[in-house]
Amino acid sequence: MTMHRRSLLKLASGLTAVTLASHALGHRPRPSRVRRDVCILGGGSSGTHAALRLRDLGSSVALVERTHRLGGHAQTYFDDASGVPINIGVVVFENVELVRDYFARLNVSAIPADFSGPPPLPIDFSTGRLVEDYAPPDPAAAGAALYAYRQILAQKLPYLDDGFELPARVPEDLAMPFGRFVEKYSLQALFPTVFLFGQGLGDILAAPSIYVLKNFSAAVVDSILGTGFLTVPAGVSTIYDGAALELGSDVLYESKVLSVERGCRGQYPISVKLSTPEGEVVVESKKLLVAFPPSPKGFASFDFTGSERSLFSSFRPNHYSTGVVRLSGISDATTLQNTGNRTPYALPSLPGVYALSPTGAPGLWNVKYGSPTLLEDRAVQQAIARDVRRIARAGSAPVSLEGFAIFRNHSPFELMASSREVASGFYRRVNGLQGFRDTFYTGATFQTHDSSLIWRFNESLLPKMFT
Ligand SMILES: Cc1cc2nc3c(=O)[nH]c(=O)nc-3n(C[C@H](O)[C@H](O)[C@H](O)COP(=O)(O)OP(=O)(O)OC[C@H]3O[C@@H](n4cnc5c(N)ncnc54)[C@H](O)[C@@H]3O)c2cc1C
């Protein structure tokens, strides 16, 4: 029997939890009490990188992951028929030294990302009709807006790529809705580029500017204007396969946090009780690093004070789903772009599809869907199928949806505080929790949804954990 390399990789990543843990332990069951310098909760981009870098810094770690795999929002679907890896989460990384070094240590090959391709078909998915008079901004105007925007970031908001360390008096630019920010600085020609990066942020015109400015960051703009982006031809999940190999039995997969107690006596003040496939395990540690998005459910088992709980309850999530769909009737190079008809900047209304984009695998398209509220997976899939039928009925493209190869709900995504909270020092209070009761926080909520910037954030946070 011949098996495609991608299938082998898929199988390998599926077996990661069991195989790596049992190999590293020599098939011995895991002890029910484990002692480490740092217990990390969450094995996505931030937690995995933190685990490796803390080990580099001489700390022992236990990395606790809820699912059977590392990577979180970074996930690859391997199409058996074509062997094409399709990333259904993270796709690109800034081409900077930190990223190149990280990939090199994990033996991950990366190449410059190529965004070329035929122009997308602008279709209003709510009617299924082509938006005939849609015209993207003139390239010269778009370039000028990008340079002007980069200047504003450099001159007025140079700290934004470092996290949420804001001045005591929060600039009003950061709290105002992004739509107003665009008008104030005449940056209309930033669309649709800024929207392409802002997928998953909900209504970006209404969102407090800080979230869009951090997402469409100086690092991103520099990549667009010059340094470029990297992508991983073998699939982004291979980064996490490499990390899983290196971390071995330091990762506890499929583990549910039962309780978190801080302030225990002795050298190991943190006690995290877990339900794991090997039974209950207690991880005792000197420090706790939370690397999953804060949510009342995620923190239910934490011994939080009232003020910790109330601060984190101010976050409101957006919702974002992705999948791979089988389409027929259109060429494999066609992108169907949801485009608003007579809406500001031609933004589509949400909840809705962002786009159906080619994957490189014959007959398969990547679909992305955004919503301000949490929707059932089935409801999102039905809405996508309805949209495709509407497009065909309207005669915009003879397309037909044959089914979903995979579907992934990435909720909760991009947790935001209100404009009022941002203006009144919310992030000063959040940052004030770093180190409180030996607990630290990393990940997209504390930086932005950008792996390269999250890793940069870790590089600054981790050395501070033991000072
Ligand atoms: C569709 C999509 C496309 C994207 N594209 C890009 C891109 O091209 N480039 C880019 O840089 N970024 C991209 N992003 C942003 C991406 O979210 C971030 O780059 C990064 O992956 C976020 O990592 P994180 O560690 O903060 O969170 P997550 O990836 O959410 O990781 C959190 C982890 O914690 C686990 N977990 C949750 N709760 C618990 C618990 N209680 N106990 C233990 N474990 C728990 C989860 O299972 C998960 O593995 C994209 C995101 C999405 C959804």
The ligand as a MOL file (V3000), in Angstrom:
LIG
                    3D

  0  0  0     0  0            999 V3000
M  V30 BEGIN CTAB
M  V30 COUNTS 53 58 0 0 0
M  V30 BEGIN ATOM
M  V30 1 C -8.5870 31.6620 10.1370 0
M  V30 2 C -7.4210 32.3290 10.7990 0
M  V30 3 C -6.3640 32.7900 10.0250 0
M  V30 4 C -5.2600 33.3800 10.6450 0
M  V30 5 N -4.2110 33.7540 9.8590 0
M  V30 6 C -3.0810 34.2080 10.4360 0
M  V30 7 C -1.9070 34.4100 9.6570 0
M  V30 8 O -1.8920 34.1690 8.4470 0
M  V30 9 N -0.7990 34.8690 10.2920 0
M  V30 10 C -0.7730 35.0920 11.6320 0
M  V30 11 O 0.2720 35.4790 12.1670 0
M  V30 12 N -1.8810 34.9000 12.3920 0
M  V30 13 C -3.0120 34.4670 11.8330 0
M  V30 14 N -4.1190 34.2230 12.5960 0
M  V30 15 C -4.1110 34.6570 14.0000 0
M  V30 16 C -3.7800 33.5600 14.9930 0
M  V30 17 O -4.9160 33.4440 15.8100 0
M  V30 18 C -2.5770 33.9130 15.8510 0
M  V30 19 O -1.4730 34.1250 14.9870 0
M  V30 20 C -2.1620 32.8320 16.8360 0
M  V30 21 O -2.2480 31.5780 16.2490 0
M  V30 22 C -2.9370 32.8820 18.1520 0
M  V30 23 O -2.2970 32.0210 19.0560 0
M  V30 24 P -2.6940 31.9290 20.5870 0
M  V30 25 O -1.7000 31.0340 21.2400 0
M  V30 26 O -2.8920 33.2610 21.1530 0
M  V30 27 O -4.1380 31.2660 20.6200 0
M  V30 28 P -4.7340 29.8940 20.1260 0
M  V30 29 O -4.2100 29.5220 18.8040 0
M  V30 30 O -6.2120 30.0590 20.3160 0
M  V30 31 O -4.2060 28.8100 21.1700 0
M  V30 32 C -4.8110 28.5730 22.3920 0
M  V30 33 C -4.6440 27.0940 22.7280 0
M  V30 34 O -5.1110 26.8850 24.0420 0
M  V30 35 C -5.9120 25.7150 24.0730 0
M  V30 36 N -6.8270 25.8960 25.1920 0
M  V30 37 C -7.9480 26.6400 25.2710 0
M  V30 38 N -8.4590 26.6030 26.5120 0
M  V30 39 C -7.6390 25.8130 27.2430 0
M  V30 40 C -7.6260 25.3870 28.5950 0
M  V30 41 N -8.5630 25.7740 29.4490 0
M  V30 42 N -6.6400 24.5660 29.0010 0
M  V30 43 C -5.6790 24.1480 28.1360 0
M  V30 44 N -5.6390 24.5220 26.8480 0
M  V30 45 C -6.5930 25.3600 26.4100 0
M  V30 46 C -6.5660 25.6530 22.7170 0
M  V30 47 O -6.9560 24.3350 22.3860 0
M  V30 48 C -5.4270 26.1650 21.8190 0
M  V30 49 O -4.5870 25.1200 21.3950 0
M  V30 50 C -5.2370 33.5920 12.0370 0
M  V30 51 C -6.3010 33.1340 12.8130 0
M  V30 52 C -7.3740 32.4920 12.2090 0
M  V30 53 C -8.4860 31.9810 13.0540 0
M  V30 END ATOM
M  V30 BEGIN BOND
M  V30 1 1 1 2
M  V30 2 1 2 3
M  V30 3 2 2 52
M  V30 4 2 3 4
M  V30 5 1 4 5
M  V30 6 1 4 50
M  V30 7 2 5 6
M  V30 8 1 6 7
M  V30 9 1 6 13
M  V30 10 2 7 8
M  V30 11 1 7 9
M  V30 12 1 9 10
M  V30 13 2 10 11
M  V30 14 1 10 12
M  V30 15 2 12 13
M  V30 16 1 13 14
M  V30 17 1 14 15
M  V30 18 1 14 50
M  V30 19 1 15 16
M  V30 20 1 16 17
M  V30 21 1 16 18
M  V30 22 1 18 19
M  V30 23 1 18 20
M  V30 24 1 20 21
M  V30 25 1 20 22
M  V30 26 1 22 23
M  V30 27 1 23 24
M  V30 28 2 24 25
M  V30 29 1 24 26
M  V30 30 1 24 27
M  V30 31 1 27 28
M  V30 32 2 28 29
M  V30 33 1 28 30
M  V30 34 1 28 31
M  V30 35 1 31 32
M  V30 36 1 32 33
M  V30 37 1 33 34
M  V30 38 1 33 48
M  V30 39 1 34 35
M  V30 40 1 35 36
M  V30 41 1 35 46
M  V30 42 1 36 37
M  V30 43 1 36 45
M  V30 44 2 37 38
M  V30 45 1 38 39
M  V30 46 1 39 40
M  V30 47 2 39 45
M  V30 48 1 40 41
M  V30 49 2 40 42
M  V30 50 1 42 43
M  V30 51 2 43 44
M  V30 52 1 44 45
M  V30 53 1 46 47
M  V30 54 1 46 48
M  V30 55 1 48 49
M  V30 56 2 50 51
M  V30 57 1 51 52
M  V30 58 1 52 53
M  V30 END BOND
M  V30 END CTAB
M  END
